[in-house]
Amino acid sequence: MKTTFGEWLKDQLKEQDMTQSELAGKIQVHPPQVSRLISGERTATTDILVKIADALRLPRETVLSAAGIMPTASQEDEWDRRIKYLLTLFPLEEKKKIVKRLELEAQFYEQQRPPSKSTNKTRA
């Protein structure tokens, strides 16, 4: 079942522990306008969608896709875009620290994973 933009937006607000009024303040609209977007009574302009993306600290493509303006990316692509976007918010030295931390986490993850069964067995 396809999620509507309003349902998606409501989920995002819940995930980020943000109220409709807080979002309205960040995107400079009256709270009832956000309520109408969530209920499906109104559709958002591209300008409002961009402001929503910035307020929620999400890639603009994510919000535009949720609104049906851009093709929906796979969930894996979505996470890649989200991580790339979040990295743009940091100065270079902080990015280096974050990448180093990710490398350490990946190394730990690889050590914890059970060995995979080889499917390329050589026949004699």
C-alpha positions as CSV (number, residue, x, y, z in Angstrom):
1,M,0.0,0.0,0.0
2,K,1.4,3.4,-1.0
3,T,1.9,6.0,1.7
4,T,0.5,9.4,1.0
5,F,2.7,12.5,1.4
6,G,0.7,13.5,4.5
7,E,1.2,10.1,6.1
8,W,4.9,10.2,5.2
9,L,5.2,13.8,6.7
10,K,3.4,12.7,9.9
11,D,5.8,9.8,10.3
12,Q,8.8,12.1,9.8
13,L,7.6,14.5,12.4
14,K,7.1,11.7,14.8
15,E,10.5,10.2,14.0
16,Q,12.1,13.6,14.6
17,D,10.0,14.3,17.7
18,M,8.8,17.6,16.1
19,T,5.3,19.0,16.3
20,Q,3.3,20.4,13.4
21,S,3.5,23.8,15.0
22,E,7.3,23.5,15.2
23,L,7.5,22.6,11.5
24,A,5.2,25.4,10.6
25,G,7.5,27.8,12.4
26,K,10.6,26.5,10.6
27,I,9.0,26.7,7.2
28,Q,7.3,30.0,7.9
29,V,3.7,29.0,7.4
30,H,0.7,29.0,9.8
31,P,0.2,25.7,11.7
32,P,-3.2,24.9,10.0
33,Q,-1.3,24.8,6.6
34,V,0.8,21.9,7.9
35,S,-2.3,20.2,9.2
36,R,-3.9,20.5,5.8
37,L,-0.8,19.0,4.1
38,I,-0.9,16.0,6.5
39,S,-4.6,15.5,6.0
40,G,-4.2,15.7,2.2
41,E,-6.5,18.7,2.0
42,R,-3.7,20.7,0.3
43,T,-0.7,19.9,-1.8
44,A,2.6,21.5,-1.1
45,T,4.4,23.7,-3.6
46,T,8.0,22.8,-4.6
47,D,9.1,25.8,-2.5
48,I,7.3,24.5,0.6
49,L,8.7,21.0,0.0
50,V,12.3,22.4,-0.2
51,K,11.6,24.2,3.1
52,I,10.3,21.0,4.7
53,A,13.4,19.1,3.6
54,D,15.6,21.8,5.1
55,A,13.6,21.9,8.3
56,L,13.7,18.1,8.7
57,R,17.4,18.0,7.7
58,L,16.6,15.6,4.9
59,P,17.9,15.5,1.3
60,R,15.5,17.5,-0.9
61,E,15.2,14.6,-3.2
62,T,13.8,12.5,-0.4
63,V,10.9,15.0,0.3
64,L,10.3,15.6,-3.4
65,S,10.1,11.8,-3.9
66,A,7.7,11.4,-1.0
67,A,5.5,14.1,-2.6
68,G,5.5,12.2,-5.9
69,I,7.4,14.9,-7.8
70,M,10.5,12.7,-8.3
71,P,10.8,9.0,-8.8
72,T,11.1,7.1,-5.6
73,A,14.6,5.7,-5.0
74,S,15.3,2.3,-3.4
75,Q,15.6,2.3,0.3
76,E,19.3,1.7,0.0
77,D,19.8,4.7,-2.3
78,E,17.7,6.7,0.2
79,W,20.1,5.9,3.0
80,D,23.1,6.8,0.9
81,R,21.6,10.2,0.0
82,R,20.7,10.8,3.6
83,I,24.2,10.1,4.9
84,K,25.8,12.2,2.1
85,Y,23.4,15.1,2.9
86,L,24.1,14.9,6.7
87,L,27.9,15.0,6.0
88,T,27.5,18.2,4.1
89,L,26.4,19.9,7.3
90,F,29.9,19.4,8.9
91,P,33.2,21.1,8.3
92,L,36.0,19.1,6.7
93,E,37.7,18.2,10.0
94,E,34.5,16.9,11.5
95,K,33.8,14.9,8.4
96,K,37.2,13.2,8.8
97,K,36.3,12.2,12.4
98,I,32.9,10.9,11.3
99,V,34.4,8.8,8.5
100,K,37.0,7.4,10.8
101,R,34.3,6.5,13.3
102,L,32.3,4.8,10.5
103,E,35.4,2.8,9.4
104,L,35.9,1.6,13.0
105,E,32.2,0.6,13.2
106,A,32.4,-1.2,9.9
107,Q,35.5,-3.1,11.0
108,F,33.7,-4.1,14.3
109,Y,30.6,-5.1,12.3
110,E,32.7,-7.3,9.9
111,Q,34.4,-9.0,12.9
112,Q,31.0,-9.8,14.5
113,R,29.3,-11.2,11.3
114,P,29.3,-14.9,10.9
115,P,31.4,-16.1,8.0
116,S,29.4,-16.5,4.8
117,K,29.1,-19.8,3.1
118,S,30.9,-20.0,-0.1
119,T,28.7,-20.7,-3.1
120,N,31.6,-21.0,-5.5
121,K,32.8,-24.6,-4.8
122,T,35.3,-25.9,-7.3
123,R,34.3,-29.2,-8.9
124,A,37.0,-31.8,-9.4
